[in-house]
Amino acid sequence: MVQPSAASHVRAPSNKPQNGFANFFDKIEHYVALISGPAIERFPQATPITFRVNPDIVPDSVFKVHDSLTSRAEIADLASVFKDEVIAIIGLGGTGSYVLDFMVKTRVKEVRSFRR
C-alpha cells in the first residue's frame, strides 16, 4: 500500500532588512538589485536602468520617485498647464480613461467625471 506523502511548506526568510528600509528609493534599489542581479551576472550588457531622468523637465512631480515617462514623452509643459485646475472628463471609456490616467499624474486640483 502506498502512503500519500504529507505536503509541507518551508517559509523562506524575508529579503527585507531587519529595521526596514530608510526610504522608498532604498527599497526600490534593493529589489531591483535582487531581481536583476542574476540577469546581469549572466548577461553583463543587461541593465535595469532604461532611461536617465532629467529632473529639470519634471520639477513638480506628484510621485515619490522621479517620473521618467513624463520627461521621456516630453509632456511636462502640458502637465503644467493643468496645475491647480478643476477638470471634467465626459465618459471614462477608451479615450476618457486615457485622459484620466494622464490627469491623475499631474497637479490638478480636482477631476470630475461624467457619464452619459
Secondary structure by P-SEA (a helix, b strand, c coil): ccccbbbbbbbccccccccccccaaaaaaaaaaaaaaaaaaacccccccccccccccccccccccccaaaaaacaaaaaaaaccbbbbbccccaaaaaaaaaaaaccccbbbbbcc
